[in-house]
Each structure stands twice: as C-alpha cells, then as structure tokens.
C-alpha cells in the first residue's frame, strides 16, 4: 500500500484478525440441503467419489495392511524414495520399517529439498469429505505441506472415523483459530491452460493414493 511500511501493513492485518466475531450458526434447515446423509455408508460414498475424481482409493482393516499397501503402491510405481511426515500416521512405524527393508530411501524431512527429490510423500489427513471425495491437509508442527504438494506421488492415510458427510459439516467443525495453511484435495493436480490440453501433475502430485483404515 502506498505510504505504508511493511510493519504497519502487517499490524493492520493483525488488528483486523484480532476480532473475528462469533462463529455464524448453520441454518436450522441445513439437513434439507444435504446430498449425503450422516446415516449413509460414508466410506463407500467417499471411495466412489475419490475414484470418480481420478484418484486411487484403498480400504484396509488394520495398520499392518496399511504398511503392506504403501509398500505395494510404491513398488508398483517403481518408486525409489519417500518422505514421511512426523505426524501420527496410522501404521507409521510399520511401513517405515518395511520400506527400509525393501530398499526404499526415506529422506530427511528437515532437508528443504527433500520433497522435491522424493518419489513419494506419505501423510495423514485431518478429515475427509464423502460428498466431494476430498481430503483436508493442514500445515503446522509435525505436518509439512511440501510432503503432499511438491512430490509427484502422494499417499494419504485416513482413519475411517474421520470421514464426514459434506462441506457443511467440515465448516461447522472448524475452530476459530485456523491453521496457517489448509488445503482440500479433491483430485490430482491438472491444468488445461496450455492449448486446452489436459496435463496432470503441474501444480502438485500427478497421482493421489488414499488409504482408508478401519
């Protein structure tokens, strides 16, 4: 802004965000507008929407099967390396051990270039939305956004009980103190801006794999 220093500009932003007001209540008739009922089989709906969007969905029963499925996905793609976030991913210790035994290099997340060099990024998710087949990824603390955005292939592990019906419920669940970064992933990265030719993997992962456990 002309005539305003950088410090003054950011102070204005902080001041504006300090009082956001009370959260707005959802309308009483919200159930009428819902396409997905909380009583539906949310896992089945979610998996169907994920596949329709061009992503890959897998359902497993336990953490050992999570480990086996991750190893299978990476091996079938010819992957040689991966980065794993430090967050609580179901089966994290099992699949890290299994990948190392199979000769898959696990890159150091503290290396700024790791996400750009790795073949796969493996993360947990905060929640998943059945209606749109979306996964919610946030940054902060043990969650590193580059592990899901800079890699060519992303594997997300989500517990079945984190799948919610729709965006209405997702919005209602959000706290007043939002994270620095929140992304809803609803398909692999793609664009048709250049000569109207659809190209995958331009602004993020070309392949999205979602493992539902439980």
Protein Blocks (a to p, Z undefined) as FASTA:
>chain_A
ZZiafklmmmmmmmmmmpnojaddddfklmmmpmbdfkbcfklmmmmmmmmnopacdddf
bfklmmmmmmmmmmmnopabdcddfbdcehklmmmmmmmmnopacddfklmklmmmpmbd
cdddfbdcfklopacddeehjbcfklmmmpmbdcddddfklpcfblmlmmmmpcfbdcfb
dcddfbdcddfkbgoiacehklmcfbdcdddeZZ
